[in-house]
Amino acid sequence: MLATILFEGNRQEVSQEIKIVRKIANANKGVNAGPSNGERGYFLTFAIAYLRDFAMDYELIGESFETSISWNNVTGFC
């Protein structure tokens, strides 16, 4: 499973949120891939949309979607 997470709020709020997420990730053998991977993934979302019709001519398909869900519902959602 992969999660791209954006933190919002003042410095204190964001710092606390990051600590919480790191604790959860560490407990589950998670890896911090850094902000550049999230930026690349966001760009890829747009690239796939523009290339989709061209790729379908060659029987290739690629798509992405984003969703928001509370942590207590993640397992059931997956």
PyMOL Python script that loads the backbone (N, CA, C, O; Angstrom):
from pymol import cmd

cmd.read_pdbstr("""\
ATOM      1  N   MET A   1       0.845  -1.159   0.000  1.00  0.00           N
ATOM      2  CA  MET A   1       0.000   0.000   0.000  1.00  0.00           C
ATOM      3  C   MET A   1       0.897   1.231   0.000  1.00  0.00           C
ATOM      4  O   MET A   1       1.968   1.232   0.607  1.00  0.00           O
ATOM      5  N   LEU A   2       0.459   2.252  -0.670  1.00  0.00           N
ATOM      6  CA  LEU A   2       1.197   3.493  -0.765  1.00  0.00           C
ATOM      7  C   LEU A   2       0.278   4.639  -0.403  1.00  0.00           C
ATOM      8  O   LEU A   2      -0.890   4.653  -0.792  1.00  0.00           O
ATOM      9  N   ALA A   3       0.794   5.588   0.333  1.00  0.00           N
ATOM     10  CA  ALA A   3       0.005   6.770   0.687  1.00  0.00           C
ATOM     11  C   ALA A   3       0.844   8.010   0.443  1.00  0.00           C
ATOM     12  O   ALA A   3       1.987   8.096   0.890  1.00  0.00           O
ATOM     13  N   THR A   4       0.274   8.962  -0.263  1.00  0.00           N
ATOM     14  CA  THR A   4       0.870  10.281  -0.392  1.00  0.00           C
ATOM     15  C   THR A   4       0.086  11.176   0.536  1.00  0.00           C
ATOM     16  O   THR A   4      -1.135  11.282   0.415  1.00  0.00           O
ATOM     17  N   ILE A   5       0.768  11.818   1.457  1.00  0.00           N
ATOM     18  CA  ILE A   5       0.076  12.578   2.497  1.00  0.00           C
ATOM     19  C   ILE A   5       0.489  14.034   2.441  1.00  0.00           C
ATOM     20  O   ILE A   5       1.676  14.352   2.363  1.00  0.00           O
ATOM     21  N   LEU A   6      -0.485  14.906   2.480  1.00  0.00           N
ATOM     22  CA  LEU A   6      -0.261  16.348   2.536  1.00  0.00           C
ATOM     23  C   LEU A   6      -0.695  16.826   3.907  1.00  0.00           C
ATOM     24  O   LEU A   6      -1.823  16.575   4.332  1.00  0.00           O
ATOM     25  N   PHE A   7       0.192  17.510   4.595  1.00  0.00           N
ATOM     26  CA  PHE A   7      -0.111  18.039   5.922  1.00  0.00           C
ATOM     27  C   PHE A   7      -0.465  19.514   5.806  1.00  0.00           C
ATOM     28  O   PHE A   7       0.214  20.266   5.106  1.00  0.00           O
ATOM     29  N   GLU A   8      -1.516  19.926   6.483  1.00  0.00           N
ATOM     30  CA  GLU A   8      -1.937  21.315   6.477  1.00  0.00           C
ATOM     31  C   GLU A   8      -2.107  21.813   7.898  1.00  0.00           C
ATOM     32  O   GLU A   8      -2.432  21.046   8.804  1.00  0.00           O
ATOM     33  N   GLY A   9      -1.885  23.095   8.083  1.00  0.00           N
ATOM     34  CA  GLY A   9      -2.045  23.696   9.394  1.00  0.00           C
ATOM     35  C   GLY A   9      -0.838  24.546   9.727  1.00  0.00           C
ATOM     36  O   GLY A   9       0.037  24.765   8.890  1.00  0.00           O
ATOM     37  N   ASN A  10      -0.804  25.021  10.958  1.00  0.00           N
ATOM     38  CA  ASN A  10       0.362  25.807  11.369  1.00  0.00           C
ATOM     39  C   ASN A  10       1.516  24.854  11.672  1.00  0.00           C
ATOM     40  O   ASN A  10       1.339  23.636  11.670  1.00  0.00           O
ATOM     41  N   ARG A  11       2.696  25.414  11.930  1.00  0.00           N
ATOM     42  CA  ARG A  11       3.893  24.577  12.153  1.00  0.00           C
ATOM     43  C   ARG A  11       3.698  23.556  13.263  1.00  0.00           C
ATOM     44  O   ARG A  11       4.094  22.398  13.131  1.00  0.00           O
ATOM     45  N   GLN A  12       3.096  23.984  14.336  1.00  0.00           N
ATOM     46  CA  GLN A  12       2.898  23.081  15.474  1.00  0.00           C
ATOM     47  C   GLN A  12       1.965  21.931  15.107  1.00  0.00           C
ATOM     48  O   GLN A  12       2.239  20.779  15.443  1.00  0.00           O
ATOM     49  N   GLU A  13       0.868  22.235  14.419  1.00  0.00           N
ATOM     50  CA  GLU A  13      -0.082  21.190  14.010  1.00  0.00           C
ATOM     51  C   GLU A  13       0.575  20.205  13.048  1.00  0.00           C
ATOM     52  O   GLU A  13       0.445  18.990  13.203  1.00  0.00           O
ATOM     53  N   VAL A  14       1.279  20.739  12.057  1.00  0.00           N
ATOM     54  CA  VAL A  14       1.922  19.882  11.064  1.00  0.00           C
ATOM     55  C   VAL A  14       2.992  19.011  11.713  1.00  0.00           C
ATOM     56  O   VAL A  14       3.101  17.824  11.405  1.00  0.00           O
ATOM     57  N   SER A  15       3.774  19.595  12.604  1.00  0.00           N
ATOM     58  CA  SER A  15       4.799  18.833  13.312  1.00  0.00           C
ATOM     59  C   SER A  15       4.190  17.669  14.080  1.00  0.00           C
ATOM     60  O   SER A  15       4.718  16.558  14.050  1.00  0.00           O
ATOM     61  N   GLN A  16       3.090  17.917  14.761  1.00  0.00           N
ATOM     62  CA  GLN A  16       2.404  16.858  15.526  1.00  0.00           C
ATOM     63  C   GLN A  16       1.833  15.797  14.597  1.00  0.00           C
ATOM     64  O   GLN A  16       1.928  14.606  14.893  1.00  0.00           O
ATOM     65  N   GLU A  17       1.244  16.207  13.485  1.00  0.00           N
ATOM     66  CA  GLU A  17       0.686  15.247  12.525  1.00  0.00           C
ATOM     67  C   GLU A  17       1.784  14.366  11.942  1.00  0.00           C
ATOM     68  O   GLU A  17       1.600  13.158  11.792  1.00  0.00           O
ATOM     69  N   ILE A  18       2.920  14.964  11.614  1.00  0.00           N
ATOM     70  CA  ILE A  18       4.035  14.191  11.068  1.00  0.00           C
ATOM     71  C   ILE A  18       4.520  13.164  12.083  1.00  0.00           C
ATOM     72  O   ILE A  18       4.795  12.023  11.711  1.00  0.00           O
ATOM     73  N   LYS A  19       4.631  13.535  13.336  1.00  0.00           N
ATOM     74  CA  LYS A  19       5.055  12.601  14.377  1.00  0.00           C
ATOM     75  C   LYS A  19       4.101  11.412  14.477  1.00  0.00           C
ATOM     76  O   LYS A  19       4.533  10.267  14.612  1.00  0.00           O
ATOM     77  N   ILE A  20       2.824  11.690  14.410  1.00  0.00           N
ATOM     78  CA  ILE A  20       1.815  10.624  14.497  1.00  0.00           C
ATOM     79  C   ILE A  20       1.929   9.675  13.308  1.00  0.00           C
ATOM     80  O   ILE A  20       1.920   8.456  13.478  1.00  0.00           O
ATOM     81  N   VAL A  21       2.037  10.235  12.110  1.00  0.00           N
ATOM     82  CA  VAL A  21       2.124   9.407  10.906  1.00  0.00           C
ATOM     83  C   VAL A  21       3.414   8.590  10.915  1.00  0.00           C
ATOM     84  O   VAL A  21       3.399   7.414  10.551  1.00  0.00           O
ATOM     85  N   ARG A  22       4.521   9.191  11.324  1.00  0.00           N
ATOM     86  CA  ARG A  22       5.789   8.450  11.387  1.00  0.00           C
ATOM     87  C   ARG A  22       5.704   7.295  12.374  1.00  0.00           C
ATOM     88  O   ARG A  22       6.231   6.213  12.112  1.00  0.00           O
ATOM     89  N   LYS A  23       5.047   7.515  13.504  1.00  0.00           N
ATOM     90  CA  LYS A  23       4.893   6.453  14.495  1.00  0.00           C
ATOM     91  C   LYS A  23       4.101   5.288  13.904  1.00  0.00           C
ATOM     92  O   LYS A  23       4.479   4.129  14.077  1.00  0.00           O
ATOM     93  N   ILE A  24       3.011   5.590  13.212  1.00  0.00           N
ATOM     94  CA  ILE A  24       2.193   4.551  12.572  1.00  0.00           C
ATOM     95  C   ILE A  24       2.998   3.843  11.487  1.00  0.00           C
ATOM     96  O   ILE A  24       2.987   2.615  11.401  1.00  0.00           O
ATOM     97  N   ALA A  25       3.693   4.618  10.662  1.00  0.00           N
ATOM     98  CA  ALA A  25       4.486   4.033   9.569  1.00  0.00           C
ATOM     99  C   ALA A  25       5.592   3.142  10.111  1.00  0.00           C
ATOM    100  O   ALA A  25       5.800   2.037   9.610  1.00  0.00           O
ATOM    101  N   ASN A  26       6.304   3.611  11.129  1.00  0.00           N
ATOM    102  CA  ASN A  26       7.384   2.809  11.711  1.00  0.00           C
ATOM    103  C   ASN A  26       6.861   1.505  12.302  1.00  0.00           C
ATOM    104  O   ASN A  26       7.514   0.467  12.188  1.00  0.00           O
ATOM    105  N   ALA A  27       5.705   1.550  12.923  1.00  0.00           N
ATOM    106  CA  ALA A  27       5.113   0.345  13.517  1.00  0.00           C
ATOM    107  C   ALA A  27       4.703  -0.666  12.451  1.00  0.00           C
ATOM    108  O   ALA A  27       4.532  -1.850  12.742  1.00  0.00           O
ATOM    109  N   ASN A  28       4.544  -0.192  11.213  1.00  0.00           N
ATOM    110  CA  ASN A  28       4.108  -1.067  10.121  1.00  0.00           C
ATOM    111  C   ASN A  28       5.149  -1.205   9.020  1.00  0.00           C
ATOM    112  O   ASN A  28       4.825  -1.528   7.877  1.00  0.00           O
ATOM    113  N   LYS A  29       6.403  -0.956   9.380  1.00  0.00           N
ATOM    114  CA  LYS A  29       7.530  -1.078   8.446  1.00  0.00           C
ATOM    115  C   LYS A  29       7.387  -0.147   7.248  1.00  0.00           C
ATOM    116  O   LYS A  29       7.792  -0.482   6.134  1.00  0.00           O
ATOM    117  N   GLY A  30       6.818   1.001   7.485  1.00  0.00           N
ATOM    118  CA  GLY A  30       6.658   1.991   6.423  1.00  0.00           C
ATOM    119  C   GLY A  30       7.966   2.689   6.111  1.00  0.00           C
ATOM    120  O   GLY A  30       8.896   2.691   6.918  1.00  0.00           O
ATOM    121  N   VAL A  31       8.025   3.278   4.933  1.00  0.00           N
ATOM    122  CA  VAL A  31       9.217   3.972   4.468  1.00  0.00           C
ATOM    123  C   VAL A  31       8.825   5.380   4.034  1.00  0.00           C
ATOM    124  O   VAL A  31       7.845   5.566   3.313  1.00  0.00           O
ATOM    125  N   ASN A  32       9.589   6.358   4.473  1.00  0.00           N
ATOM    126  CA  ASN A  32       9.365   7.733   4.042  1.00  0.00           C
ATOM    127  C   ASN A  32      10.097   7.931   2.724  1.00  0.00           C
ATOM    128  O   ASN A  32      11.328   7.935   2.692  1.00  0.00           O
ATOM    129  N   ALA A  33       9.351   8.096   1.639  1.00  0.00           N
ATOM    130  CA  ALA A  33       9.944   8.238   0.312  1.00  0.00           C
ATOM    131  C   ALA A  33      10.248   9.691  -0.033  1.00  0.00           C
ATOM    132  O   ALA A  33      10.840   9.966  -1.077  1.00  0.00           O
ATOM    133  N   GLY A  34       9.853  10.623   0.829  1.00  0.00           N
ATOM    134  CA  GLY A  34      10.173  12.028   0.612  1.00  0.00           C
ATOM    135  C   GLY A  34       9.162  12.754  -0.254  1.00  0.00           C
ATOM    136  O   GLY A  34       8.358  12.134  -0.950  1.00  0.00           O
ATOM    137  N   PRO A  35       9.215  14.064  -0.203  1.00  0.00           N
ATOM    138  CA  PRO A  35       8.221  14.875  -0.916  1.00  0.00           C
ATOM    139  C   PRO A  35       8.328  14.820  -2.433  1.00  0.00           C
ATOM    140  O   PRO A  35       7.323  15.003  -3.119  1.00  0.00           O
ATOM    141  N   SER A  36       9.515  14.573  -2.975  1.00  0.00           N
ATOM    142  CA  SER A  36       9.657  14.577  -4.436  1.00  0.00           C
ATOM    143  C   SER A  36       8.864  13.450  -5.089  1.00  0.00           C
ATOM    144  O   SER A  36       8.395  13.609  -6.216  1.00  0.00           O
ATOM    145  N   ASN A  37       8.703  12.321  -4.412  1.00  0.00           N
ATOM    146  CA  ASN A  37       7.907  11.223  -4.972  1.00  0.00           C
ATOM    147  C   ASN A  37       6.439  11.597  -5.071  1.00  0.00           C
ATOM    148  O   ASN A  37       5.769  11.238  -6.040  1.00  0.00           O
ATOM    149  N   GLY A  38       5.935  12.311  -4.079  1.00  0.00           N
ATOM    150  CA  GLY A  38       4.557  12.786  -4.150  1.00  0.00           C
ATOM    151  C   GLY A  38       4.351  13.763  -5.294  1.00  0.00           C
ATOM    152  O   GLY A  38       3.333  13.719  -5.984  1.00  0.00           O
ATOM    153  N   GLU A  39       5.315  14.641  -5.490  1.00  0.00           N
ATOM    154  CA  GLU A  39       5.238  15.608  -6.590  1.00  0.00           C
ATOM    155  C   GLU A  39       5.256  14.893  -7.934  1.00  0.00           C
ATOM    156  O   GLU A  39       4.500  15.258  -8.834  1.00  0.00           O
ATOM    157  N   ARG A  40       6.103  13.884  -8.084  1.00  0.00           N
ATOM    158  CA  ARG A  40       6.155  13.116  -9.335  1.00  0.00           C
ATOM    159  C   ARG A  40       4.848  12.371  -9.577  1.00  0.00           C
ATOM    160  O   ARG A  40       4.349  12.322 -10.701  1.00  0.00           O
ATOM    161  N   GLY A  41       4.299  11.792  -8.516  1.00  0.00           N
ATOM    162  CA  GLY A  41       3.030  11.076  -8.655  1.00  0.00           C
ATOM    163  C   GLY A  41       1.907  11.996  -9.075  1.00  0.00           C
ATOM    164  O   GLY A  41       1.059  11.619  -9.885  1.00  0.00           O
ATOM    165  N   TYR A  42       1.895  13.206  -8.527  1.00  0.00           N
ATOM    166  CA  TYR A  42       0.874  14.182  -8.891  1.00  0.00           C
ATOM    167  C   TYR A  42       1.008  14.560 -10.364  1.00  0.00           C
ATOM    168  O   TYR A  42       0.003  14.665 -11.066  1.00  0.00           O
ATOM    169  N   PHE A  43       2.227  14.762 -10.834  1.00  0.00           N
ATOM    170  CA  PHE A  43       2.469  15.068 -12.242  1.00  0.00           C
ATOM    171  C   PHE A  43       2.032  13.903 -13.120  1.00  0.00           C
ATOM    172  O   PHE A  43       1.419  14.111 -14.167  1.00  0.00           O
ATOM    173  N   LEU A  44       2.341  12.678 -12.701  1.00  0.00           N
ATOM    174  CA  LEU A  44       1.994  11.493 -13.480  1.00  0.00           C
ATOM    175  C   LEU A  44       0.482  11.368 -13.665  1.00  0.00           C
ATOM    176  O   LEU A  44       0.025  10.883 -14.700  1.00  0.00           O
ATOM    177  N   THR A  45      -0.292  11.798 -12.676  1.00  0.00           N
ATOM    178  CA  THR A  45      -1.750  11.779 -12.791  1.00  0.00           C
ATOM    179  C   THR A  45      -2.194  12.541 -14.032  1.00  0.00           C
ATOM    180  O   THR A  45      -3.061  12.082 -14.775  1.00  0.00           O
ATOM    181  N   PHE A  46      -1.598  13.698 -14.249  1.00  0.00           N
ATOM    182  CA  PHE A  46      -1.956  14.495 -15.418  1.00  0.00           C
ATOM    183  C   PHE A  46      -1.414  13.893 -16.705  1.00  0.00           C
ATOM    184  O   PHE A  46      -2.099  13.904 -17.727  1.00  0.00           O
ATOM    185  N   ALA A  47      -0.202  13.371 -16.671  1.00  0.00           N
ATOM    186  CA  ALA A  47       0.397  12.774 -17.858  1.00  0.00           C
ATOM    187  C   ALA A  47      -0.430  11.586 -18.340  1.00  0.00           C
ATOM    188  O   ALA A  47      -0.671  11.439 -19.539  1.00  0.00           O
ATOM    189  N   ILE A  48      -0.862  10.745 -17.415  1.00  0.00           N
ATOM    190  CA  ILE A  48      -1.662   9.582 -17.791  1.00  0.00           C
ATOM    191  C   ILE A  48      -2.958  10.017 -18.456  1.00  0.00           C
ATOM    192  O   ILE A  48      -3.373   9.421 -19.450  1.00  0.00           O
ATOM    193  N   ALA A  49      -3.594  11.035 -17.928  1.00  0.00           N
ATOM    194  CA  ALA A  49      -4.858  11.506 -18.502  1.00  0.00           C
ATOM    195  C   ALA A  49      -4.668  11.964 -19.946  1.00  0.00           C
ATOM    196  O   ALA A  49      -5.522  11.689 -20.790  1.00  0.00           O
ATOM    197  N   TYR A  50      -3.578  12.651 -20.247  1.00  0.00           N
ATOM    198  CA  TYR A  50      -3.337  13.145 -21.601  1.00  0.00           C
ATOM    199  C   TYR A  50      -2.902  12.048 -22.554  1.00  0.00           C
ATOM    200  O   TYR A  50      -3.159  12.139 -23.755  1.00  0.00           O
ATOM    201  N   LEU A  51      -2.258  11.026 -22.050  1.00  0.00           N
ATOM    202  CA  LEU A  51      -1.762   9.947 -22.901  1.00  0.00           C
ATOM    203  C   LEU A  51      -2.735   8.778 -23.039  1.00  0.00           C
ATOM    204  O   LEU A  51      -2.517   7.882 -23.854  1.00  0.00           O
ATOM    205  N   ARG A  52      -3.794   8.784 -22.256  1.00  0.00           N
ATOM    206  CA  ARG A  52      -4.722   7.656 -22.209  1.00  0.00           C
ATOM    207  C   ARG A  52      -5.286   7.295 -23.582  1.00  0.00           C
ATOM    208  O   ARG A  52      -5.240   6.127 -23.967  1.00  0.00           O
ATOM    209  N   ASP A  53      -5.808   8.250 -24.321  1.00  0.00           N
ATOM    210  CA  ASP A  53      -6.431   7.950 -25.615  1.00  0.00           C
ATOM    211  C   ASP A  53      -5.412   7.400 -26.612  1.00  0.00           C
ATOM    212  O   ASP A  53      -5.704   6.457 -27.347  1.00  0.00           O
ATOM    213  N   PHE A  54      -4.232   7.984 -26.636  1.00  0.00           N
ATOM    214  CA  PHE A  54      -3.177   7.490 -27.510  1.00  0.00           C
ATOM    215  C   PHE A  54      -2.824   6.043 -27.151  1.00  0.00           C
ATOM    216  O   PHE A  54      -2.716   5.193 -28.035  1.00  0.00           O
ATOM    217  N   ALA A  55      -2.648   5.767 -25.881  1.00  0.00           N
ATOM    218  CA  ALA A  55      -2.272   4.430 -25.433  1.00  0.00           C
ATOM    219  C   ALA A  55      -3.351   3.400 -25.752  1.00  0.00           C
ATOM    220  O   ALA A  55      -3.040   2.254 -26.074  1.00  0.00           O
ATOM    221  N   MET A  56      -4.605   3.800 -25.664  1.00  0.00           N
ATOM    222  CA  MET A  56      -5.690   2.840 -25.931  1.00  0.00           C
ATOM    223  C   MET A  56      -5.668   2.374 -27.380  1.00  0.00           C
ATOM    224  O   MET A  56      -6.138   1.274 -27.670  1.00  0.00           O
ATOM    225  N   ASP A  57      -5.138   3.174 -28.298  1.00  0.00           N
ATOM    226  CA  ASP A  57      -4.984   2.731 -29.687  1.00  0.00           C
ATOM    227  C   ASP A  57      -4.050   1.531 -29.786  1.00  0.00           C
ATOM    228  O   ASP A  57      -4.096   0.777 -30.758  1.00  0.00           O
ATOM    229  N   TYR A  58      -3.201   1.359 -28.772  1.00  0.00           N
ATOM    230  CA  TYR A  58      -2.252   0.251 -28.734  1.00  0.00           C
ATOM    231  C   TYR A  58      -2.620  -0.770 -27.660  1.00  0.00           C
ATOM    232  O   TYR A  58      -1.781  -1.555 -27.218  1.00  0.00           O
ATOM    233  N   GLU A  59      -3.879  -0.745 -27.251  1.00  0.00           N
ATOM    234  CA  GLU A  59      -4.425  -1.655 -26.254  1.00  0.00           C
ATOM    235  C   GLU A  59      -3.679  -1.588 -24.920  1.00  0.00           C
ATOM    236  O   GLU A  59      -3.477  -2.602 -24.253  1.00  0.00           O
ATOM    237  N   LEU A  60      -3.277  -0.376 -24.549  1.00  0.00           N
ATOM    238  CA  LEU A  60      -2.664  -0.117 -23.255  1.00  0.00           C
ATOM    239  C   LEU A  60      -3.601   0.765 -22.463  1.00  0.00           C
ATOM    240  O   LEU A  60      -4.258   1.641 -23.025  1.00  0.00           O
ATOM    241  N   ILE A  61      -3.669   0.546 -21.180  1.00  0.00           N
ATOM    242  CA  ILE A  61      -4.521   1.390 -20.359  1.00  0.00           C
ATOM    243  C   ILE A  61      -3.794   1.704 -19.048  1.00  0.00           C
ATOM    244  O   ILE A  61      -3.110   0.854 -18.477  1.00  0.00           O
ATOM    245  N   GLY A  62      -3.954   2.897 -18.607  1.00  0.00           N
ATOM    246  CA  GLY A  62      -3.399   3.325 -17.328  1.00  0.00           C
ATOM    247  C   GLY A  62      -4.336   4.362 -16.743  1.00  0.00           C
ATOM    248  O   GLY A  62      -4.870   5.202 -17.467  1.00  0.00           O
ATOM    249  N   GLU A  63      -4.533   4.309 -15.472  1.00  0.00           N
ATOM    250  CA  GLU A  63      -5.442   5.262 -14.828  1.00  0.00           C
ATOM    251  C   GLU A  63      -5.013   5.445 -13.394  1.00  0.00           C
ATOM    252  O   GLU A  63      -4.321   4.601 -12.823  1.00  0.00           O
ATOM    253  N   SER A  64      -5.419   6.528 -12.831  1.00  0.00           N
ATOM    254  CA  SER A  64      -5.167   6.764 -11.418  1.00  0.00           C
ATOM    255  C   SER A  64      -6.418   7.388 -10.819  1.00  0.00           C
ATOM    256  O   SER A  64      -7.243   7.969 -11.525  1.00  0.00           O
ATOM    257  N   PHE A  65      -6.540   7.258  -9.521  1.00  0.00           N
ATOM    258  CA  PHE A  65      -7.634   7.926  -8.828  1.00  0.00           C
ATOM    259  C   PHE A  65      -7.165   8.295  -7.433  1.00  0.00           C
ATOM    260  O   PHE A  65      -6.258   7.679  -6.873  1.00  0.00           O
ATOM    261  N   GLU A  66      -7.789   9.285  -6.907  1.00  0.00           N
ATOM    262  CA  GLU A  66      -7.480   9.719  -5.559  1.00  0.00           C
ATOM    263  C   GLU A  66      -8.742   9.582  -4.717  1.00  0.00           C
ATOM    264  O   GLU A  66      -9.860   9.704  -5.218  1.00  0.00           O
ATOM    265  N   THR A  67      -8.544   9.333  -3.459  1.00  0.00           N
ATOM    266  CA  THR A  67      -9.683   9.239  -2.558  1.00  0.00           C
ATOM    267  C   THR A  67      -9.264   9.711  -1.177  1.00  0.00           C
ATOM    268  O   THR A  67      -8.078   9.743  -0.849  1.00  0.00           O
ATOM    269  N   SER A  68     -10.220  10.063  -0.399  1.00  0.00           N
ATOM    270  CA  SER A  68      -9.979  10.421   1.002  1.00  0.00           C
ATOM    271  C   SER A  68     -10.828   9.496   1.853  1.00  0.00           C
ATOM    272  O   SER A  68     -12.004   9.268   1.572  1.00  0.00           O
ATOM    273  N   ILE A  69     -10.212   8.972   2.892  1.00  0.00           N
ATOM    274  CA  ILE A  69     -10.922   8.035   3.748  1.00  0.00           C
ATOM    275  C   ILE A  69     -10.300   8.102   5.147  1.00  0.00           C
ATOM    276  O   ILE A  69      -9.098   8.335   5.283  1.00  0.00           O
ATOM    277  N   SER A  70     -11.091   7.905   6.150  1.00  0.00           N
ATOM    278  CA  SER A  70     -10.545   7.918   7.505  1.00  0.00           C
ATOM    279  C   SER A  70      -9.750   6.635   7.738  1.00  0.00           C
ATOM    280  O   SER A  70     -10.050   5.589   7.162  1.00  0.00           O
ATOM    281  N   TRP A  71      -8.719   6.737   8.604  1.00  0.00           N
ATOM    282  CA  TRP A  71      -7.846   5.605   8.850  1.00  0.00           C
ATOM    283  C   TRP A  71      -8.589   4.364   9.320  1.00  0.00           C
ATOM    284  O   TRP A  71      -8.218   3.246   8.962  1.00  0.00           O
ATOM    285  N   ASN A  72      -9.630   4.547  10.116  1.00  0.00           N
ATOM    286  CA  ASN A  72     -10.336   3.374  10.641  1.00  0.00           C
ATOM    287  C   ASN A  72     -11.102   2.612   9.556  1.00  0.00           C
ATOM    288  O   ASN A  72     -11.596   1.513   9.810  1.00  0.00           O
ATOM    289  N   ASN A  73     -11.208   3.177   8.355  1.00  0.00           N
ATOM    290  CA  ASN A  73     -11.902   2.504   7.257  1.00  0.00           C
ATOM    291  C   ASN A  73     -10.971   2.001   6.159  1.00  0.00           C
ATOM    292  O   ASN A  73     -11.440   1.419   5.181  1.00  0.00           O
ATOM    293  N   VAL A  74      -9.662   2.213   6.296  1.00  0.00           N
ATOM    294  CA  VAL A  74      -8.720   1.863   5.242  1.00  0.00           C
ATOM    295  C   VAL A  74      -8.743   0.377   4.936  1.00  0.00           C
ATOM    296  O   VAL A  74      -8.821   0.002   3.766  1.00  0.00           O
ATOM    297  N   THR A  75      -8.677  -0.477   5.937  1.00  0.00           N
ATOM    298  CA  THR A  75      -8.617  -1.917   5.697  1.00  0.00           C
ATOM    299  C   THR A  75      -9.844  -2.404   4.935  1.00  0.00           C
ATOM    300  O   THR A  75      -9.708  -3.158   3.972  1.00  0.00           O
ATOM    301  N   GLY A  76     -11.011  -1.995   5.340  1.00  0.00           N
ATOM    302  CA  GLY A  76     -12.230  -2.385   4.631  1.00  0.00           C
ATOM    303  C   GLY A  76     -12.281  -1.848   3.218  1.00  0.00           C
ATOM    304  O   GLY A  76     -12.781  -2.516   2.313  1.00  0.00           O
ATOM    305  N   PHE A  77     -11.768  -0.650   3.023  1.00  0.00           N
ATOM    306  CA  PHE A  77     -11.747  -0.038   1.693  1.00  0.00           C
ATOM    307  C   PHE A  77     -10.841  -0.826   0.760  1.00  0.00           C
ATOM    308  O   PHE A  77     -11.191  -1.089  -0.391  1.00  0.00           O
ATOM    309  N   CYS A  78      -9.671  -1.200   1.271  1.00  0.00           N
ATOM    310  CA  CYS A  78      -8.722  -1.954   0.426  1.00  0.00           C
ATOM    311  C   CYS A  78      -9.288  -3.323   0.049  1.00  0.00           C
ATOM    312  O   CYS A  78      -8.630  -4.090  -0.655  1.00  0.00           O
TER     313      CYS A  78
END
""", "prot")
cmd.dss("prot")
cmd.show_as("cartoon", "prot")
cmd.util.cbc("prot")
cmd.orient("prot")
